[in-house]
């Protein structure tokens, strides 16, 4: 049963990786379009920018939630 479960986990990870790569390609294209002043490209690029913060250390650190 473990090999079957591992197969599902591996498949899910691969599918997620492929989706991420496609989204990153789209984000980069939107960034190039925004740079060339393509209409409506800036809004899509800004929306996706939240998902792709850049190299480690570039993203703002989330504010920790205080515990009572």
Order of alpha helices (4+ residues) and beta strands (2+ residues): alpha-alpha
